[in-house]
Amino acid sequence: MKDAEQNYFVILFVKEIEIKLLTPSQVPAVLALDRVCLGGLWTEEGYLREIESDKSTLIALFMVDSEFNEQMQMIGMACLWSIVEEAHITLLGIHPDHRQQGLGQLLLLSLFKDAIARQLERATLEVNEHNLAAINLYQKYGFQIAGSRRNYYQPAGDEALVLWLKGIQQETFKSNLIQWRQHLSDRLSKNSYHLKQTKFC
Ligand SMILES: CC(C)(COP(=O)(O)OP(=O)(O)OC[C@H]1O[C@@H](n2cnc3c(N)ncnc32)[C@H](O)[C@@H]1OP(=O)(O)O)[C@@H](O)C(=O)NCCC(=O)NCCS
């Protein structure tokens, strides 16, 4: 009886998560998330442009938390621009209530998967010199600092670090990606997340 009760408890609090392409009807939700995560980086027109462009992959992370209600909530977003052989990571954010549980990595790995499918060779991005959480995240997956841009973020005048990751079509990177993904899947399960399989993860 005790085991049955414990199983019931675990099932009750599973959080179903899913990564999907953003659609136009979800733009109000992503704008709200953008304000919380990034202080309002992109406009409505900016999101709609990315959704329409075949050079961009704009994904969102959704969660259904059975503890509270069955409504689907957007808790993360990420975007990649494909330019020649380069994947420019232009957006990555996780709602503050859901950070440090592996979800930022999940979106980053999804962008890697998309970059590989698009036959891109390298990935790059800019990050605020003071954004240690993001810098750690990118360096964990092999990004290296290649330069910086002064006075990039206003009004504070913070520097942007320019990060690059090479060799994303190499077999070693592809097999690492499978391992990272498996490791992350185990971590998410321990945090009571259940990831629905889609083409992005
Ligand atoms: C950056 C961000 C997306 C990370 O999301 P997250 O879900 O918390 O990240 P994860 O839990 O997957 O952590 C990934 C790694 O990032 C690093 N990291 C995350 N939060 C950190 C923190 N507060 N301090 C130091 N390192 C941190 C760690 O290396 C971590 O790996 P580990 O858990 O194995 O130690 C999130 O903090 C965020 O949305 N920030 C605001 C938006 C932003 O700055 N986006 C990036 C713009 S370039």
The ligand as an ORCA input file, in Angstrom:
! r2SCAN-3c Opt
* xyz 0 1
  C      20.885     31.754    -19.257
  C      19.615     30.971    -18.949
  C      18.867     30.706    -20.245
  C      20.010     29.625    -18.306
  O      18.820     28.881    -18.149
  P      18.701     27.734    -17.034
  O      17.499     26.936    -17.332
  O      18.820     28.306    -15.683
  O      20.034     26.891    -17.366
  P      20.345     25.402    -16.961
  O      19.661     25.023    -15.691
  O      20.138     24.537    -18.130
  O      21.907     25.532    -16.635
  C      22.873     25.358    -17.643
  C      24.233     25.756    -17.152
  O      24.298     27.169    -17.080
  C      25.097     27.540    -15.976
  N      24.259     28.294    -15.061
  C      22.912     28.384    -15.067
  N      22.511     29.229    -14.097
  C      23.623     29.661    -13.485
  C      23.869     30.572    -12.433
  N      22.849     31.200    -11.817
  N      25.130     30.840    -12.082
  C      26.167     30.220    -12.707
  N      26.008     29.348    -13.726
  C      24.750     29.072    -14.106
  C      25.633     26.253    -15.370
  O      26.854     25.960    -16.025
  C      24.581     25.266    -15.765
  O      25.066     23.954    -15.856
  P      24.907     22.960    -14.593
  O      23.476     23.039    -14.162
  O      25.232     21.615    -15.123
  O      25.832     23.480    -13.556
  C      18.724     31.726    -17.923
  O      19.508     32.096    -16.810
  C      18.043     32.958    -18.496
  O      16.962     32.874    -19.092
  N      18.668     34.144    -18.319
  C      18.085     35.391    -18.801
  C      18.152     35.489    -20.307
  C      19.574     35.404    -20.807
  O      20.488     35.960    -20.215
  N      19.755     34.701    -21.934
  C      21.046     34.530    -22.564
  C      21.312     35.669    -23.460
  S      22.847     35.452    -24.332
*
